[in-house]
Amino acid sequence: MAYVISDDCLSCGACADSCPVGAISEGEDKYVIDADLCADCGSCAAACPAEAISEA
């Protein structure tokens, strides 16, 4: 199950920097996670200062 980023995203990029498989990219108003690439490791959720990332 992939992780998702809510509208609480601050667009800081901490999640993208922590993703070991490069599944996170900058979207129009927030970062987005490619569910097909997501390894479900949780490193992005742990790195998010806004706690905007959760399991889908």
Residue pairs with C-beta under 8 A, 6 or more apart in sequence:
1 40
1 55
1 56
2 23
2 33
2 35
2 38
2 40
2 55
2 56
3 33
3 38
3 40
3 42
3 44
3 45
3 53
3 54
3 55
3 56
4 33
4 53
4 54
4 55
4 56
5 15
5 24
5 30
5 31
5 32
5 33
5 44
5 48
5 52
5 53
6 52
6 53
6 54
7 29
7 30
7 52
8 50
8 51
8 52
9 29
9 30
9 31
9 48
9 50
9 52
10 49
10 50
10 52
11 26
11 29
11 30
11 31
12 49
12 50
13 26
13 31
14 47
14 48
14 49
15 24
15 31
15 33
15 44
15 45
15 47
15 48
15 53
16 24
16 25
16 26
16 31
16 44
17 47
18 43
18 44
18 46
18 47
19 43
19 44
20 39
20 41
20 43
21 37
21 38
21 39
22 37
23 33
23 34
23 37
23 38
23 39
24 31
24 32
24 33
24 34
24 44
25 31
25 32
25 34
26 32
30 52
33 44
33 53
35 56
40 55
44 53
45 51
45 53
45 54
